[in-house]
Amino acid sequence: MKDNRRNFIKKGTSMVAALSIGPVVASASPLNNNTTSAAGKKVAWPPVEGPDTPKMTMSVNPNATESNMKWIKQFGCDYVHMTGPRLPWTKEIIQGIVDRFKAQGLTIINMMVTFSGDIIHAGPGRDEEIKRVQDALRVAGAVGIPVVEYNFYSHRAVEGYYDVVGRGGVQYLGYDYYRKGQPNPADNHWNYKKARTAEEENLAMVDLKPTEKEPAVTKEQAWASITYFLKAVIPVAEQSNVRMALHPNDPPPPMSRGSEKIMSTFKDWKHLLDIVDSPANGMTFDCGVSTEIGEDAVEVAKYMLSRNRINHVHYRNVIVDTPRTKYLEVMIDNGQVNMLAVMNELVRSKYKYGIWAEHPRDNEFDTTHQSGGFVSYLYNQSYARAMMQACLTLEAGWKP
C-alpha cells in the first residue's frame, strides 16, 4: 500500500493528514435531552467530556492548514496531539502552534519530543541534550500542554512486519520475529522494506545485526541510560505541571538488531514506574501492545490507573499467536482485546487525558481513493467514541 500510517501522520498539509482526524466526542446539544432508565435514573444525553473524563484525540501535523483544522473540528474532535518540532523548543514557537489550533477550537493535549541517540547511548552530548528536553518541558508547561510523549529505544523492530489479507480483503498487519524473506514488493507499512538491505532480504528479524547508526545496547546499559534521563527530567516535569508518557516497545520482541529491549514486558513497565515515583513519570497505555506481550489489557489498565500513571492512551486491537513475537493487528472490533472493558476502566478511574484510536487498516475505499486511511480512521474513532459515550452513560447511573 502506497500510503503507510507513519507517512500518513506526517503529511499534515495534504489531504492525507487532514483526513486522519475522525469524529470523536459529541458536543452538548442545546436541547440536551435526559434519558430515563428502567430504574428511574435520569441521565443527560449526549454525555460530554469534562475535567474528569477521557478526551478523544487525533494525531495531526503541527503545520496543518486552517482547512485541515476545520475538518478536524467538523468531525467533533476538540483535542489533538502531534510530534513537536526539533529541539530546542522555544516558547514563541510552541505558543504559536498552540494558538493556531486554539483559534479553530482545538486543544493540544500531547506533544511528542524527539531527542538524539546520545541520551539512549550515553554519548558525549547526553547532558546537553537532556537540558534541551528539560527546557522543552518548561515550555510545554508555560503554554499549557499537559503531556509530553517520548520513545526510548536504539532500534525499532519494524522489519518483522508483513501484510495479511483480512475480512473482505481489508489489509491486516502481521508481525513475526522469526519470519524470513522480504514482504510483497507492493507492501510498505512502517517502511519495513526500506529497513532491510539487499544482503538481509532472506533474513528473519531475529537474525538482523546492529548498524553503525543504531549500535547494540544491552539491557543494563539501556536501564542505566533511562534511569539517568528520568532522574534529570521528571523533577522538571513536576515543576512545570507536565506529565511524561513513554510509549512501550512496539513491536515488543526481546531483541532488535542486537539491542535488548527494556520496555517489552509488563515487568519492564512496572520497573520504569518505580525509577521515579511520580505521576509525571508515566506511560502511553496501549491496549494493543499490552495484549501483544501476553497480558490482559484490562488488568494492565487497572494496575497503571491505580498508580495514576496512564498519561496517554492508544486504543486498538490485535490477535496474538505467540506473545511478543507473532501477532496480527486487526480491525478495532474483531481482536482479542475487550475494548468496552478497557474503556470502562478508563472512565471509572476518571482518566482525563487523550485517547487515540490508532493503526487504521487499509481498505478498498482508502486504497481506491488514495485517502491515506481516512475511512479506517473514521471507523476507529466512531467506534471508540461510541464506547466512551456508553461507558460515561453507565457511569452516570443509567441502567438498561
C-alpha positions in Angstrom: 0.0 0.0 0.0 1.5 3.3 -1.0 0.4 5.3 2.0 1.6 3.8 5.2 0.3 5.1 8.6 3.6 6.7 9.6 3.8 8.8 6.3 0.1 9.5 6.8 0.6 11.2 10.1 3.5 13.3 8.7 1.6 14.7 5.7 -0.1 17.5 7.6 -0.6 19.8 4.7 -2.1 17.2 2.5 -5.5 15.6 2.3 -4.0 12.5 3.9 -3.1 14.3 7.2 -6.3 16.3 7.2 -8.4 13.2 6.9 -6.6 11.5 9.7 -9.0 13.2 12.0 -12.0 11.1 12.7 -15.1 12.0 14.6 -14.8 11.9 18.3 -16.8 13.2 21.3 -20.1 14.8 20.8 -20.8 18.4 21.9 -23.7 19.0 24.3 -26.9 19.7 22.5 -28.8 22.9 23.3 -31.8 20.6 23.7 -29.8 18.2 25.9 -32.5 15.5 26.5 -32.5 13.3 29.6 -32.8 9.6 29.1 -34.5 7.6 31.9 -33.5 4.0 32.7 -35.7 1.3 33.9 -34.6 2.1 37.5 -35.8 5.7 37.0 -32.4 7.3 36.9 -32.3 10.4 34.6 -29.0 10.8 32.7 -28.2 13.7 30.4 -27.7 12.8 26.7 -25.4 13.1 25.0 -22.6 12.6 27.5 -19.8 15.2 27.1 -16.2 15.4 28.0 -15.4 17.1 31.3 -12.5 17.7 33.7 -12.5 14.0 34.9 -13.3 12.2 31.6 -11.1 10.9 28.8 -10.6 13.2 25.8 -10.8 11.7 22.3 -7.8 13.0 20.3 -6.3 12.5 16.9 -2.8 12.9 15.6 -2.1 15.8 13.3 0.8 17.7 11.8 1.7 20.9 13.6 1.7 22.6 10.2 -1.9 21.7 9.4 -3.7 24.3 7.3 -6.8 26.2 8.5 -8.9 24.0 6.3 -7.3 20.8 7.8 -8.2 22.1 11.3 -11.8 22.9 10.3 -12.2 19.3 9.1 -10.9 18.1 12.4 -13.4 20.2 14.3 -16.2 19.4 12.0 -15.8 15.7 12.8 -16.4 16.6 16.5 -12.8 16.5 17.8 -11.8 19.0 20.4 -8.3 17.7 21.1 -5.2 16.8 19.0 -1.7 15.5 19.6 1.4 15.8 17.4 5.1 15.4 17.2 6.7 18.6 18.2 9.5 20.4 16.3 13.1 19.5 16.7 14.8 20.6 19.9 15.3 23.2 21.1 11.7 24.3 21.7 11.1 27.9 22.4 8.0 29.4 24.0 7.5 31.6 20.9 7.4 28.6 18.5 5.3 26.3 20.7 2.9 29.1 21.7 2.4 29.9 18.0 1.4 26.3 17.3 -0.9 26.2 20.3 -2.6 29.5 19.3 -3.1 28.3 15.7 -5.0 25.3 16.8 -6.8 27.1 19.6 -8.2 29.6 17.0 -10.0 26.7 15.4 -11.3 25.4 18.8 -8.7 22.7 19.1 -6.6 22.0 22.2 -3.2 20.3 22.0 -3.3 17.6 24.7 0.0 15.9 23.9 3.2 16.8 22.1 5.9 14.3 21.4 9.5 15.2 22.0 12.3 13.5 20.0 15.9 13.6 21.1 19.3 12.4 19.9 20.8 9.0 20.4 23.3 10.4 22.9 20.6 10.1 25.6 20.0 6.5 24.8 23.6 5.6 24.2 25.1 7.7 27.0 27.0 9.7 24.3 29.2 12.8 24.8 26.3 15.1 24.2 23.9 13.5 26.6 23.8 16.2 29.3 23.4 19.0 26.7 20.5 17.1 25.0 18.9 16.4 28.4 19.0 20.1 29.2 17.1 20.7 25.9 14.4 18.2 27.0 14.2 20.0 30.4 13.7 23.3 28.6 11.1 21.7 26.3 9.2 20.6 29.4 9.3 24.1 30.8 7.9 25.5 27.6 5.2 22.9 27.4 4.1 23.8 30.9 4.2 27.5 30.2 1.9 27.2 27.1 -0.5 24.7 28.8 0.4 21.4 27.1 -0.2 18.8 29.8 1.6 15.7 28.3 4.9 15.3 26.6 5.3 11.8 25.0 8.6 10.1 24.0 10.2 6.9 22.8 13.3 5.2 24.2 14.9 2.5 22.0 18.0 2.1 20.0 16.2 0.4 17.2 12.6 -0.2 16.4 12.0 -3.8 15.1 9.8 -2.9 12.2 11.4 -5.3 9.8 9.2 -8.1 11.1 6.0 -6.6 9.7 4.2 -8.0 6.7 0.7 -7.5 5.2 -2.1 -10.1 5.7 -5.5 -10.1 3.8 -8.3 -9.9 6.3 -12.1 -9.8 6.1 -13.4 -8.7 2.7 -9.9 -8.1 1.6 -9.0 -5.4 4.2 -5.3 -5.3 5.0 -4.3 -6.5 8.4 -0.7 -6.1 9.6 1.1 -9.2 10.8 4.3 -9.3 12.8 6.6 -12.3 13.0 10.0 -12.1 14.7 11.1 -15.4 13.0 9.6 -14.9 9.6 12.2 -15.0 6.8 12.2 -13.2 3.5 11.1 -9.8 2.1 7.4 -8.9 2.2 5.4 -8.5 -1.0 7.1 -5.7 -3.1 3.8 -3.7 -3.0 3.8 -3.7 0.8 5.2 -0.6 2.5 3.8 -0.5 6.1 6.1 1.3 8.5 8.8 1.4 5.8 9.9 -2.1 6.7 11.1 -2.8 3.2 13.4 0.2 3.3 14.7 -1.0 6.6 16.4 -4.0 5.0 19.5 -4.1 2.9 19.9 -6.4 -0.2 22.0 -8.7 2.0 19.2 -9.0 4.5 16.4 -9.9 2.1 16.1 -13.5 3.3 16.8 -13.0 7.0 14.3 -13.0 9.8 14.1 -10.1 12.2 15.8 -12.2 14.8 18.9 -12.5 12.6 19.4 -8.8 11.8 22.6 -7.2 13.1 23.2 -3.8 14.6 24.1 -0.8 12.3 26.6 2.0 12.7 23.7 4.4 13.3 21.9 2.1 15.7 24.5 0.1 17.7 23.6 -2.7 20.0 22.6 -1.8 23.6 22.4 -4.3 26.5 19.6 -4.2 28.9 21.9 -3.0 31.7 23.1 -0.1 29.5 19.5 0.8 28.5 18.2 0.8 32.0 21.1 2.9 33.2 20.5 5.4 30.4 16.8 5.8 31.0 17.3 6.0 34.8 19.8 8.8 34.3 17.3 10.5 32.0 14.3 10.2 34.2 16.1 11.4 37.3 17.1 14.5 35.4 13.8 15.3 33.7 10.9 14.2 35.9 11.6 16.8 38.6 11.4 19.5 35.9 8.2 17.9 34.5 6.7 18.1 38.0 7.7 21.7 38.5 6.2 22.5 35.1 2.9 20.7 35.7 3.6 18.4 32.8 3.3 14.6 32.6 5.7 12.5 30.5 4.4 9.4 28.6 6.8 6.8 27.4 5.5 4.6 24.6 6.3 0.9 25.2 8.3 -1.0 22.6 6.0 -1.7 19.6 6.8 -4.2 18.2 7.9 -5.8 21.5 10.4 -8.6 20.7 13.1 -9.4 23.2 15.8 -8.0 20.9 16.1 -5.8 17.9 19.3 -5.7 15.8 21.3 -6.8 18.7 19.7 -4.4 21.2 17.9 -5.9 24.2 14.5 -4.3 24.8 13.7 -2.8 28.2 10.0 -1.9 27.5 8.7 -5.1 26.0 7.2 -6.9 29.1 4.8 -5.8 31.8 7.5 -6.3 34.4 9.6 -3.8 32.5 6.7 -1.3 32.6 6.4 -1.7 36.3 10.1 -1.2 36.8 10.0 2.0 34.8 7.3 3.5 37.0 9.4 2.6 40.1 12.5 4.5 38.9 10.9 7.9 39.8 7.8 7.5 41.9 5.7 10.3 40.3 2.6 10.7 38.1 4.8 12.7 35.9 6.8 9.5 35.2 4.0 7.7 33.3 3.4 5.8 30.1 1.3 5.7 27.0 -1.1 2.8 27.8 -1.5 0.8 24.5 -4.1 -1.9 24.9 -2.8 -3.5 21.7 0.8 -3.7 22.9 -0.5 -4.9 26.3 -2.0 -7.8 24.5 0.9 -8.4 22.2 3.2 -9.0 25.2 0.8 -11.7 26.5 -1.1 -9.7 29.2 -4.7 -8.9 29.8 -5.1 -5.3 28.7 -7.8 -4.7 31.3 -5.7 -5.9 34.1 -2.7 -3.8 32.9 -5.0 -0.7 32.7 -6.2 -1.4 36.3 -2.7 -1.6 37.6 -1.5 1.6 35.8 -4.6 3.5 36.7 -4.2 2.5 40.4 -0.8 4.2 40.3 -2.1 7.2 38.3 0.5 6.6 35.6 -1.5 6.5 32.3 -0.7 9.8 30.6 -1.9 8.9 27.1 -3.8 6.0 25.5 -3.5 4.2 22.2 -6.8 2.3 21.6 -6.6 -0.6 19.1 -7.0 -4.4 18.7 -4.9 -7.4 17.9 -4.9 -11.2 17.7 -1.8 -12.8 19.3 -0.4 -16.1 18.3 2.9 -16.0 20.3 3.3 -13.2 22.8 6.0 -10.7 21.8 7.0 -12.4 18.6 3.9 -13.3 16.4 0.6 -11.4 16.2 -1.8 -9.7 13.9 -3.1 -6.1 14.0 -6.8 -6.3 13.0 -9.9 -4.1 12.9 -10.7 -2.5 16.2 -13.9 -4.6 16.6 -12.6 -8.1 15.9 -9.5 -8.8 18.1 -8.8 -10.3 21.5 -8.9 -7.0 23.4 -12.2 -6.4 25.3 -12.4 -2.8 24.1 -15.5 -2.0 26.2 -13.9 -3.2 29.4 -10.7 -1.2 28.7 -12.8 2.0 28.1 -14.9 1.3 31.2 -11.7 1.2 33.4 -10.6 4.5 31.9 -13.9 6.2 32.5 -14.5 4.7 36.0 -11.0 5.8 37.1 -11.6 9.3 35.8 -8.7 9.2 33.4 -8.6 12.7 31.9 -6.0 12.7 29.1 -6.1 11.7 25.5 -7.3 8.5 23.8 -6.3 7.9 20.2 -7.9 5.1 18.2 -4.9 4.4 16.1 -3.5 2.0 13.5 -6.1 2.2 10.7 -6.4 -0.8 8.4 -6.2 -0.2 4.7 -9.4 -1.0 2.9 -10.9 -0.8 -0.6 -12.2 2.7 -0.3 -9.0 4.2 1.1 -6.9 2.4 -1.5 -9.0 3.3 -4.4 -9.3 7.0 -3.4 -5.8 7.2 -2.0 -7.2 8.8 1.1 -4.5 7.7 3.5 -6.6 5.6 5.8 -9.5 8.1 6.2 -12.3 5.6 6.3 -10.4 3.3 8.7 -9.6 6.2 11.0 -13.2 7.3 10.8 -14.4 3.9 11.7 -11.9 3.6 14.6 -12.8 6.9 16.1 -16.5 6.4 15.7 -16.2 3.0 17.4 -14.1 4.5 20.3 -16.5 7.4 20.7 -19.5 5.1 21.0 -17.6 3.0 23.6 -16.8 6.1 25.6 -20.4 7.5 25.4 -21.7 4.2 26.6 -19.3 4.0 29.5 -20.0 7.6 30.5 -23.7 6.9 30.5 -23.4 3.8 32.6 -21.0 5.6 35.0 -23.6 8.3 35.4 -26.0 5.7 36.7 -28.1 4.7 33.7 -29.2 1.1 33.7 -31.0 -0.6 30.8 
